[in-house]
Amino acid sequence: MDDDELAKRFANDNPLATFSIYTQAQYDALERTRDQLRSYCPLVGADGIVSAAAFREYYDLFWLWTLGAYEVLRTMAAHPGCFSGEAFSRILSLKMQAANLRVPFAKQELRGQKRGAANRFYSENSIKGVENGLTFVINDQHIESEQFMDEVLRGMRAIQPEDIVKEMPINRPPKTL
């Protein structure tokens, strides 16, 4: 297989790399972390008791996963000209979905809350269920961690090579002889 075929195969298998090799690497990290989180489930044992160690590991990694997923989507959303219209719409939708959980996790306030206003943050990190992952209720919206991660990754995985119009604009050093 020649270099052109290898490059085409890599781009087909890793479409986000056409946008940015770093975005592809970050997506891959999200996938690996997702797999690790899945290994902690169910958090409730056969005896009906929540494993404190598994709960802590799961919560910590899920918090970081959420922040990372939002940042990957934010970077992609900052470059609308790099994606097809349909892919970009999907990116924006996923980013908004991730923001609903990311803002409370990162800022300890609810998304859209005015600065200086009385904080309605009481439900931010309230875990309403511990079954196969965690269930949060934020602004009366139920967010199940396992479903949330799968939806975000499925949406990002749906981006195909033809959805990448051009790579993310970057400044490159001048070529030297």
MDTraj code that builds the backbone (N, CA, C; nanometers):
import mdtraj as md
import numpy as np

residues = "MET ASP ASP ASP GLU LEU ALA LYS ARG PHE ALA ASN ASP ASN PRO LEU ALA THR PHE SER ILE TYR THR GLN ALA GLN TYR ASP ALA LEU GLU ARG THR ARG ASP GLN LEU ARG SER TYR CYS PRO LEU VAL GLY ALA ASP GLY ILE VAL SER ALA ALA ALA PHE ARG GLU TYR TYR ASP LEU PHE TRP LEU TRP THR LEU GLY ALA TYR GLU VAL LEU ARG THR MET ALA ALA HIS PRO GLY CYS PHE SER GLY GLU ALA PHE SER ARG ILE LEU SER LEU LYS MET GLN ALA ALA ASN LEU ARG VAL PRO PHE ALA LYS GLN GLU LEU ARG GLY GLN LYS ARG GLY ALA ALA ASN ARG PHE TYR SER GLU ASN SER ILE LYS GLY VAL GLU ASN GLY LEU THR PHE VAL ILE ASN ASP GLN HIS ILE GLU SER GLU GLN PHE MET ASP GLU VAL LEU ARG GLY MET ARG ALA ILE GLN PRO GLU ASP ILE VAL LYS GLU MET PRO ILE ASN ARG PRO PRO LYS THR LEU".split()
xyz = np.array([
    [0.0857, -0.1172, 0.0000],
    [0.0000, 0.0000, 0.0000],
    [0.0905, 0.1238, 0.0000],
    [0.0645, 0.2169, -0.0928],
    [0.1491, 0.3365, -0.1010],
    [0.1036, 0.4430, -0.0016],
    [0.1839, 0.5497, 0.0081],
    [0.1567, 0.6548, 0.1068],
    [0.0216, 0.7215, 0.0856],
    [-0.0182, 0.7437, -0.0408],
    [-0.1482, 0.8070, -0.0680],
    [-0.2631, 0.7192, -0.0200],
    [-0.2515, 0.5895, -0.0436],
    [-0.3564, 0.4976, 0.0030],
    [-0.3622, 0.4932, 0.1553],
    [-0.2453, 0.4925, 0.2187],
    [-0.2416, 0.4937, 0.3652],
    [-0.3045, 0.6207, 0.4205],
    [-0.2742, 0.7347, 0.3582],
    [-0.3315, 0.8622, 0.4028],
    [-0.4827, 0.8614, 0.3862],
    [-0.5326, 0.8113, 0.2731],
    [-0.6776, 0.8042, 0.2506],
    [-0.7445, 0.7122, 0.3518],
    [-0.6812, 0.5997, 0.3780],
    [-0.7373, 0.5052, 0.4747],
    [-0.7421, 0.5670, 0.6146],
    [-0.6317, 0.6337, 0.6542],
    [-0.6275, 0.6993, 0.7843],
    [-0.7371, 0.8045, 0.7939],
    [-0.7508, 0.8891, 0.6904],
    [-0.8534, 0.9945, 0.6907],
    [-0.9930, 0.9346, 0.6956],
    [-1.0138, 0.8249, 0.6277],
    [-1.1452, 0.7605, 0.6294],
    [-1.1758, 0.7018, 0.7667],
    [-1.0748, 0.6421, 0.8297],
    [-1.0933, 0.5819, 0.9622],
    [-1.0956, 0.6858, 1.0742],
    [-1.0382, 0.8026, 1.0494],
    [-1.0246, 0.9083, 1.1501],
    [-1.0626, 1.0429, 1.0889],
    [-1.1893, 1.0614, 1.0530],
    [-1.2271, 1.1822, 0.9780],
    [-1.1972, 1.3135, 1.0495],
    [-1.2034, 1.3156, 1.1824],
    [-1.1762, 1.4409, 1.2531],
    [-1.0311, 1.4852, 1.2365],
    [-0.9425, 1.3923, 1.2005],
    [-0.8023, 1.4276, 1.1779],
    [-0.7878, 1.5211, 1.0585],
    [-0.8805, 1.5145, 0.9639],
    [-0.8766, 1.6050, 0.8496],
    [-0.9030, 1.7480, 0.8951],
    [-0.9865, 1.7640, 0.9964],
    [-1.0110, 1.8952, 1.0570],
    [-0.8905, 1.9350, 1.1419],
    [-0.8491, 1.8458, 1.2327],
    [-0.7339, 1.8721, 1.3196],
    [-0.6885, 1.7401, 1.3808],
    [-0.5617, 1.7112, 1.3683],
    [-0.5078, 1.5883, 1.4271],
    [-0.5255, 1.5901, 1.5784],
    [-0.5212, 1.7092, 1.6373],
    [-0.5390, 1.7212, 1.7823],
    [-0.6834, 1.6921, 1.8218],
    [-0.7782, 1.7374, 1.7412],
    [-0.9191, 1.7074, 1.7685],
    [-0.9430, 1.5576, 1.7613],
    [-0.8829, 1.4915, 1.6624],
    [-0.8962, 1.3461, 1.6518],
    [-0.8383, 1.2785, 1.7749],
    [-0.7206, 1.3234, 1.8188],
    [-0.6580, 1.2641, 1.9379],
    [-0.7445, 1.2861, 2.0619],
    [-0.8052, 1.4031, 2.0729],
    [-0.8915, 1.4318, 2.1878],
    [-1.0187, 1.3478, 2.1829],
    [-1.0747, 1.3309, 2.0623],
    [-1.1910, 1.2435, 2.0469],
    [-1.1538, 1.1007, 2.0899],
    [-1.0387, 1.0532, 2.0444],
    [-0.9938, 0.9186, 2.0815],
    [-0.9803, 0.9059, 2.2332],
    [-0.9302, 1.0106, 2.2990],
    [-0.9189, 1.0094, 2.4448],
    [-1.0568, 1.0005, 2.5094],
    [-1.1544, 1.0711, 2.4527],
    [-1.2914, 1.0623, 2.5042],
    [-1.3458, 0.9202, 2.4902],
    [-1.3177, 0.8561, 2.3782],
    [-1.3620, 0.7176, 2.3575],
    [-1.2987, 0.6235, 2.4605],
    [-1.1681, 0.6371, 2.4815],
    [-1.0995, 0.5503, 2.5777],
    [-1.1516, 0.5744, 2.7196],
    [-1.1735, 0.7004, 2.7543],
    [-1.2247, 0.7316, 2.8878],
    [-1.3663, 0.6789, 2.9027],
    [-1.4435, 0.6873, 2.7962],
    [-1.5799, 0.6318, 2.7981],
    [-1.5748, 0.4828, 2.8287],
    [-1.4840, 0.4120, 2.7637],
    [-1.4703, 0.2683, 2.7892],
    [-1.4331, 0.2411, 2.9348],
    [-1.3446, 0.3226, 2.9885],
    [-1.3052, 0.3061, 3.1284],
    [-1.4246, 0.3307, 3.2211],
    [-1.5025, 0.4339, 3.1918],
    [-1.6201, 0.4629, 3.2741],
    [-1.7201, 0.3476, 3.2693],
    [-1.7360, 0.2889, 3.1527],
    [-1.8290, 0.1766, 3.1374],
    [-1.7875, 0.0605, 3.2279],
    [-1.6575, 0.0463, 3.2496],
    [-1.6088, -0.0660, 3.3302],
    [-1.6484, -0.0536, 3.4778],
    [-1.6855, 0.0659, 3.5236],
    [-1.7264, 0.0856, 3.6626],
    [-1.8739, 0.0511, 3.6860],
    [-1.9484, 0.0304, 3.5799],
    [-2.0920, 0.0073, 3.5935],
    [-2.1215, -0.1414, 3.6008],
    [-2.2257, -0.1779, 3.6720],
    [-2.3127, -0.0917, 3.7520],
    [-2.2435, -0.0491, 3.8819],
    [-2.2812, 0.0676, 3.9278],
    [-2.2233, 0.1214, 4.0510],
    [-2.2854, 0.0575, 4.1749],
    [-2.4042, 0.0015, 4.1586],
    [-2.4744, -0.0646, 4.2684],
    [-2.4493, -0.2149, 4.2568],
    [-2.3977, -0.2732, 4.3631],
    [-2.3697, -0.4164, 4.3630],
    [-2.4952, -0.5004, 4.3799],
    [-2.4785, -0.6307, 4.3699],
    [-2.5903, -0.7245, 4.3860],
    [-2.6535, -0.7121, 4.5240],
    [-2.5755, -0.6642, 4.6206],
    [-2.6263, -0.6469, 4.7566],
    [-2.7037, -0.5160, 4.7737],
    [-2.7135, -0.4366, 4.6628],
    [-2.7862, -0.3102, 4.6679],
    [-2.7052, -0.1943, 4.7224],
    [-2.5776, -0.2160, 4.7479],
    [-2.4920, -0.1126, 4.8049],
    [-2.4049, -0.0523, 4.6947],
    [-2.3940, 0.0802, 4.6979],
    [-2.3103, 0.1513, 4.6019],
    [-2.1649, 0.1352, 4.6429],
    [-2.0808, 0.0971, 4.5475],
    [-1.9375, 0.0877, 4.5739],
    [-1.8806, 0.2288, 4.5825],
    [-1.8321, 0.2672, 4.7002],
    [-1.7786, 0.4028, 4.7196],
    [-1.6597, 0.4278, 4.6282],
    [-1.5730, 0.3300, 4.6122],
    [-1.4548, 0.3476, 4.5274],
    [-1.4957, 0.3645, 4.3813],
    [-1.5848, 0.2796, 4.3344],
    [-1.6297, 0.2894, 4.1950],
    [-1.7046, 0.4204, 4.1727],
    [-1.7862, 0.4609, 4.2698],
    [-1.8600, 0.5863, 4.2580],
    [-1.7644, 0.7041, 4.2428],
    [-1.6633, 0.7087, 4.3274],
    [-1.5688, 0.8209, 4.3228],
    [-1.4920, 0.8231, 4.1909],
    [-1.4426, 0.7094, 4.1479],
    [-1.3706, 0.7024, 4.0202],
    [-1.4624, 0.7440, 3.9047],
    [-1.5841, 0.6928, 3.9069],
    [-1.6793, 0.7233, 3.8007],
    [-1.7093, 0.8731, 3.7986],
    [-1.7440, 0.9293, 3.9127],
    [-1.7790, 1.0713, 3.9182],
    [-1.6627, 1.1585, 3.8725],
    [-1.5433, 1.1292, 3.9242],
    [-1.4260, 1.2095, 3.8878],
    [-1.4010, 1.2066, 3.7372],
    [-1.3998, 1.0870, 3.6793],
    [-1.3728, 1.0749, 3.5358],
    [-1.4870, 1.1319, 3.4519],
    [-1.6104, 1.1141, 3.4994],
    [-1.7231, 1.1692, 3.4233],
    [-1.7164, 1.3218, 3.4224],
    [-1.6801, 1.3810, 3.5342],
    [-1.6640, 1.5272, 3.5413],
    [-1.5603, 1.5714, 3.4386],
    [-1.4443, 1.5086, 3.4378],
    [-1.3400, 1.5438, 3.3422],
    [-1.3830, 1.5146, 3.1983],
    [-1.4525, 1.4020, 3.1770],
    [-1.5011, 1.3669, 3.0433],
    [-1.5934, 1.4774, 2.9912],
    [-1.6828, 1.5246, 3.0753],
    [-1.7777, 1.6282, 3.0359],
    [-1.7058, 1.7564, 2.9964],
    [-1.6080, 1.7981, 3.0760],
    [-1.5319, 1.9193, 3.0435],
    [-1.4566, 1.9008, 2.9123],
    [-1.3954, 1.7855, 2.8936],
    [-1.3207, 1.7589, 2.7711],
    [-1.4094, 1.7540, 2.6485],
    [-1.5225, 1.6864, 2.6596],
    [-1.6138, 1.6768, 2.5456],
    [-1.6629, 1.8147, 2.5041],
    [-1.6965, 1.8973, 2.6017],
    [-1.7421, 2.0322, 2.5700],
    [-1.6319, 2.1093, 2.4964],
    [-1.5097, 2.1004, 2.5423],
    [-1.4005, 2.1760, 2.4797],
    [-1.3742, 2.1296, 2.3367],
    [-1.3827, 2.0011, 2.3104],
    [-1.3663, 1.9512, 2.1736],
    [-1.4777, 2.0076, 2.0854],
    [-1.6008, 2.0025, 2.1340],
    [-1.7144, 2.0543, 2.0568],
    [-1.7065, 2.2056, 2.0404],
    [-1.6595, 2.2761, 2.1427],
    [-1.6445, 2.4214, 2.1334],
    [-1.5435, 2.4575, 2.0250],
    [-1.4330, 2.3862, 2.0206],
    [-1.3320, 2.4108, 1.9176],
    [-1.3894, 2.3873, 1.7792],
    [-1.4619, 2.2792, 1.7621],
    [-1.5222, 2.2497, 1.6317],
    [-1.6254, 2.3555, 1.5943],
    [-1.7069, 2.3966, 1.6900],
    [-1.8123, 2.4953, 1.6641],
    [-1.7548, 2.6326, 1.6310],
    [-1.6325, 2.6578, 1.6703],
    [-1.5689, 2.7871, 1.6419],
    [-1.5251, 2.7995, 1.4957],
    [-1.5407, 2.6919, 1.4178],
    [-1.4948, 2.6907, 1.2790],
    [-1.6044, 2.6376, 1.1859],
    [-1.7122, 2.7143, 1.1693],
    [-1.8252, 2.6653, 1.0895],
    [-1.7891, 2.6366, 0.9440],
    [-1.6949, 2.7083, 0.8873],
    [-1.6581, 2.6878, 0.7477],
    [-1.5821, 2.5594, 0.7217],
    [-1.5496, 2.4870, 0.8251],
    [-1.4732, 2.3634, 0.8089],
    [-1.5614, 2.2402, 0.7925],
    [-1.6915, 2.2555, 0.8152],
    [-1.7826, 2.1407, 0.8149],
    [-1.8997, 2.1628, 0.7203],
    [-1.9569, 2.0544, 0.6733],
    [-2.0812, 2.0636, 0.5961],
    [-2.1891, 2.1225, 0.6864],
    [-2.2931, 2.1765, 0.6269],
    [-2.4017, 2.2371, 0.7049],
    [-2.4650, 2.1399, 0.8025],
    [-2.4899, 2.0186, 0.7571],
    [-2.5532, 1.9179, 0.8432],
    [-2.4614, 1.8801, 0.9598],
    [-2.3345, 1.8597, 0.9314],
    [-2.2400, 1.8238, 1.0381],
    [-2.2268, 1.9387, 1.1375],
    [-2.2209, 2.0618, 1.0866],
    [-2.2067, 2.1761, 1.1762],
    [-2.3303, 2.1911, 1.2651],
    [-2.4482, 2.1690, 1.2111],
    [-2.5705, 2.1731, 1.2925],
    [-2.5651, 2.0690, 1.4035],
    [-2.5158, 1.9511, 1.3711],
    [-2.5029, 1.8447, 1.4709],
    [-2.4023, 1.8853, 1.5787],
    [-2.2918, 1.9464, 1.5376],
    [-2.1897, 1.9915, 1.6326],
    [-2.2495, 2.0937, 1.7291],
    [-2.3245, 2.1911, 1.6757],
    [-2.3861, 2.2927, 1.7612],
    [-2.4847, 2.2317, 1.8594],
    [-2.5635, 2.1370, 1.8124],
    [-2.6607, 2.0705, 1.8987],
    [-2.5901, 1.9933, 2.0108],
    [-2.4850, 1.9211, 1.9760],
    [-2.4093, 1.8467, 2.0769],
    [-2.3431, 1.9413, 2.1762],
    [-2.2915, 2.0529, 2.1260],
    [-2.2267, 2.1503, 2.2146],
    [-2.3277, 2.2058, 2.3152],
    [-2.4465, 2.2389, 2.2713],
    [-2.5493, 2.2910, 2.3622],
    [-2.5888, 2.1849, 2.4651],
    [-2.5996, 2.0623, 2.4204],
    [-2.6324, 1.9525, 2.5112],
    [-2.5225, 1.9372, 2.6167],
    [-2.3982, 1.9417, 2.5725],
    [-2.2861, 1.9285, 2.6662],
    [-2.2791, 2.0480, 2.7607],
    [-2.3140, 2.1665, 2.7116],
    [-2.3085, 2.2879, 2.7946],
    [-2.4038, 2.2792, 2.9129],
    [-2.5157, 2.2109, 2.8953],
    [-2.6126, 2.1989, 3.0047],
    [-2.5527, 2.1319, 3.1276],
    [-2.4572, 2.0450, 3.1065],
    [-2.3915, 1.9781, 3.2182],
    [-2.2557, 2.0415, 3.2485],
    [-2.1860, 2.0853, 3.1480],
    [-2.0523, 2.1416, 3.1644],
    [-2.0534, 2.2717, 3.2442],
    [-2.1489, 2.3603, 3.2176],
    [-2.1519, 2.4889, 3.2887],
    [-2.1660, 2.4663, 3.4396],
    [-2.2609, 2.3872, 3.4851],
    [-2.2679, 2.3637, 3.6296],
    [-2.1422, 2.2972, 3.6855],
    [-2.0853, 2.2024, 3.6110],
    [-1.9645, 2.1350, 3.6588],
    [-1.8481, 2.2319, 3.6689],
    [-1.8306, 2.3169, 3.5687],
    [-1.7130, 2.4039, 3.5628],
    [-1.7299, 2.5338, 3.6400],
    [-1.8502, 2.5924, 3.6334],
    [-1.8706, 2.7259, 3.6901],
    [-1.9525, 2.7262, 3.8187],
    [-2.0076, 2.6128, 3.8531],
    [-2.0925, 2.6002, 3.9700],
    [-2.2086, 2.6988, 3.9657],
    [-2.2657, 2.7072, 3.8485],
    [-2.3879, 2.7858, 3.8272],
    [-2.4620, 2.7215, 3.7120],
    [-2.5886, 2.7556, 3.7000],
    [-2.6686, 2.6994, 3.5921],
    [-2.6448, 2.7773, 3.4635],
    [-2.6502, 2.7066, 3.3507],
    [-2.6299, 2.7688, 3.2210],
    [-2.7321, 2.8803, 3.2001],
    [-2.6847, 2.9962, 3.1556],
    [-2.7720, 3.1089, 3.1272],
    [-2.8045, 3.1946, 3.2480],
    [-2.7543, 3.1595, 3.3618],
    [-2.7807, 3.2365, 3.4834],
    [-2.7027, 3.3672, 3.4780],
    [-2.7676, 3.4764, 3.5147],
    [-2.7018, 3.6068, 3.5133],
    [-2.6035, 3.6175, 3.6284],
    [-2.4890, 3.6725, 3.5987],
    [-2.3864, 3.6930, 3.7014],
    [-2.4392, 3.7904, 3.8069],
    [-2.4115, 3.7620, 3.9310],
    [-2.4525, 3.8492, 4.0399],
    [-2.5934, 3.8224, 4.0889],
    [-2.6692, 3.7424, 4.0146],
    [-2.8054, 3.7094, 4.0577],
    [-2.7979, 3.6034, 4.1675],
    [-2.9059, 3.5922, 4.2435],
    [-2.9111, 3.4866, 4.3449],
    [-2.8887, 3.3534, 4.2740],
    [-2.8014, 3.2746, 4.3279],
    [-2.7606, 3.1512, 4.2631],
    [-2.8667, 3.0430, 4.2774],
    [-2.9120, 2.9902, 4.1631],
    [-3.0071, 2.8793, 4.1621],
    [-2.9309, 2.7484, 4.1434],
    [-2.8154, 2.7416, 4.1996],
    [-2.7216, 2.6334, 4.1772],
    [-2.7544, 2.5078, 4.2574],
    [-2.8583, 2.5101, 4.3342],
    [-2.8881, 2.4017, 4.4272],
    [-2.8984, 2.2652, 4.3617],
    [-2.9346, 2.2600, 4.2350],
    [-2.9522, 2.1278, 4.1745],
    [-2.8375, 2.0875, 4.0828],
    [-2.7319, 2.1658, 4.0800],
    [-2.6228, 2.1401, 3.9863],
    [-2.5669, 1.9992, 3.9953],
    [-2.5078, 1.9672, 4.1046],
    [-2.4437, 1.8368, 4.1157],
    [-2.5298, 1.7355, 4.1904],
    [-2.6576, 1.7630, 4.1991],
    [-2.7460, 1.6708, 4.2690],
    [-2.7592, 1.5434, 4.1877],
    [-2.7131, 1.4377, 4.2448],
    [-2.7247, 1.3085, 4.1794],
    [-2.8560, 1.2479, 4.2263],
    [-2.9443, 1.2261, 4.1322],
    [-3.0778, 1.1764, 4.1663],
    [-3.0888, 1.0257, 4.1511],
    [-2.9871, 0.9647, 4.0927],
    [-2.9910, 0.8202, 4.0756],
    [-2.8521, 0.7642, 4.0536],
    [-2.8303, 0.6463, 4.1089],
    [-2.7050, 0.5743, 4.0911],
    [-2.7431, 0.4327, 4.0525],
    [-2.7398, 0.4078, 3.9266],
    [-2.7736, 0.2743, 3.8783],
    [-2.6590, 0.2305, 3.7880],
    [-2.6846, 0.2430, 3.6600],
    [-2.5832, 0.2155, 3.5599],
    [-2.5245, 0.3504, 3.5194],
    [-2.4473, 0.4091, 3.6068],
    [-2.3979, 0.5445, 3.5882],
    [-2.4704, 0.6365, 3.6836],
    [-2.4693, 0.7650, 3.6522],
    [-2.5304, 0.8653, 3.7388],
    [-2.6419, 0.9375, 3.6655],
    [-2.7445, 0.9758, 3.7391],
    [-2.8515, 1.0573, 3.6838],
    [-2.8513, 1.1897, 3.7582],
    [-2.8460, 1.2980, 3.6822],
    [-2.8487, 1.4337, 3.7367],
    [-2.9798, 1.4981, 3.6964],
    [-3.0282, 1.5909, 3.7771],
    [-3.1425, 1.6736, 3.7400],
    [-3.0938, 1.8175, 3.7449],
    [-3.0937, 1.8814, 3.6281],
    [-3.0477, 2.0194, 3.6158],
    [-3.1564, 2.0965, 3.5429],
    [-3.2096, 2.1999, 3.6100],
    [-3.3219, 2.2758, 3.5532],
    [-3.4347, 2.1831, 3.5091],
    [-3.4683, 2.0893, 3.5942],
    [-3.5759, 1.9924, 3.5709],
    [-3.5499, 1.8985, 3.4538],
    [-3.4277, 1.8946, 3.4031],
    [-3.3914, 1.8033, 3.2948],
    [-3.3117, 1.6873, 3.3541],
    [-3.3564, 1.5652, 3.3252],
    [-3.2846, 1.4463, 3.3709],
    [-3.1740, 1.4154, 3.2709],
    [-3.0520, 1.4022, 3.3214],
    [-2.9377, 1.3700, 3.2371],
    [-2.8759, 1.2432, 3.2922],
    [-2.8783, 1.1368, 3.2128],
    [-2.8176, 1.0106, 3.2520],
    [-2.6783, 1.0051, 3.1916],
    [-2.5778, 0.9883, 3.2748],
    [-2.4390, 0.9962, 3.2303],
    [-2.4075, 0.8984, 3.1177],
    [-2.4515, 0.7760, 3.1303],
    [-2.4195, 0.6752, 3.0293],
    [-2.4809, 0.7136, 2.8938],
    [-2.6049, 0.7541, 2.8953],
    [-2.6743, 0.7941, 2.7726],
    [-2.6107, 0.9207, 2.7143],
    [-2.5791, 1.0168, 2.7991],
    [-2.5183, 1.1421, 2.7568],
    [-2.3867, 1.1168, 2.6828],
    [-2.2981, 1.0373, 2.7417],
    [-2.1698, 1.0104, 2.6765],
    [-2.1895, 0.9397, 2.5427],
    [-2.2790, 0.8412, 2.5403],
    [-2.3018, 0.7682, 2.4158],
    [-2.3584, 0.8591, 2.3069],
    [-2.4497, 0.9488, 2.3418],
    [-2.5073, 1.0405, 2.2426],
    [-2.4021, 1.1356, 2.1866],
    [-2.3194, 1.1901, 2.2732],
    [-2.2154, 1.2834, 2.2270],
    [-2.1172, 1.2111, 2.1356],
    [-2.0696, 1.0960, 2.1769],
    [-1.9730, 1.0228, 2.0949],
    [-2.0355, 0.9742, 1.9641],
    [-2.1590, 0.9289, 1.9686],
    [-2.2274, 0.8842, 1.8465],
    [-2.2404, 1.0008, 1.7482],
    [-2.2741, 1.1195, 1.8001],
    [-2.2863, 1.2370, 1.7134],
    [-2.1535, 1.2770, 1.6516],
    [-2.0473, 1.2684, 1.7289],
    [-1.9153, 1.3022, 1.6757],
    [-1.8673, 1.1951, 1.5782],
    [-1.8967, 1.0689, 1.6084],
    [-1.8580, 0.9574, 1.5225],
    [-1.9320, 0.9626, 1.3885],
    [-2.0474, 1.0248, 1.3860],
    [-2.1264, 1.0337, 1.2629],
    [-2.0643, 1.1288, 1.1605],
    [-1.9695, 1.2094, 1.2018],
    [-1.9022, 1.2996, 1.1082],
    [-1.8134, 1.2158, 1.0176],
    [-1.8401, 1.2240, 0.8894],
    [-1.7703, 1.1458, 0.7887],
    [-1.6688, 1.2335, 0.7145],
    [-1.5753, 1.1711, 0.6428],
    [-1.4751, 1.2502, 0.5698],
    [-1.5365, 1.3580, 0.4812],
    [-1.6468, 1.3274, 0.4164],
    [-1.7095, 1.4259, 0.3272],
    [-1.7731, 1.5429, 0.4036],
    [-1.7896, 1.5290, 0.5352],
    [-1.8431, 1.6373, 0.6174],
    [-1.7367, 1.7405, 0.6540],
    [-1.6103, 1.7057, 0.6345],
    [-1.5010, 1.7985, 0.6638],
    [-1.4671, 1.8720, 0.5345],
    [-1.4995, 1.9994, 0.5308],
    [-1.4781, 2.0807, 0.4112],
    [-1.3326, 2.1254, 0.4002],
    [-1.2749, 2.1603, 0.5143],
    [-1.1338, 2.2010, 0.5168],
    [-1.0807, 2.1871, 0.6589],
    [-0.9486, 2.1900, 0.6706],
    [-0.8887, 2.1770, 0.8029],
    [-0.9052, 2.3053, 0.8829],
    [-0.8915, 2.2915, 1.0129],
    [-0.8995, 2.4061, 1.1017],
    [-0.7870, 2.5029, 1.0641],
    [-0.8197, 2.6321, 1.0494],
    [-0.7143, 2.7285, 1.0149],
    [-0.6098, 2.7370, 1.1255],
    [-0.4869, 2.7235, 1.0859],
    [-0.3761, 2.7357, 1.1805],
    [-0.2616, 2.8120, 1.1140],
    [-0.1805, 2.8728, 1.1942],
    [-0.0591, 2.9368, 1.1435],
    [0.0519, 2.8333, 1.1461],
    [0.1132, 2.8160, 1.0335],
    [0.2239, 2.7204, 1.0242],
    [0.3541, 2.7981, 1.0097],
    [0.4611, 2.7431, 1.0628],
    [0.5899, 2.8107, 1.0429],
    [0.6279, 2.8064, 0.8948],
    [0.7010, 2.9029, 0.8487],
    [0.7406, 2.9015, 0.7073],
    [0.8281, 2.7805, 0.6775],
    [0.8127, 2.7275, 0.5567],
    [0.8949, 2.6135, 0.5155],
    [1.0386, 2.6607, 0.4949],
    [1.1290, 2.5808, 0.5435],
    [1.2702, 2.6117, 0.5242],
    [1.3288, 2.5137, 0.4251],
    [1.4354, 2.5531, 0.3629],
    [1.4981, 2.4659, 0.2636],
    [1.5781, 2.3585, 0.3246],
])
top = md.Topology()
chain = top.add_chain()
for i, resn in enumerate(residues, 1):
    res = top.add_residue(resn, chain, resSeq=i)
    for name in ("N", "CA", "C"):
        top.add_atom(name, md.element.get_by_symbol(name[0]), res)
traj = md.Trajectory(xyz[None], top)
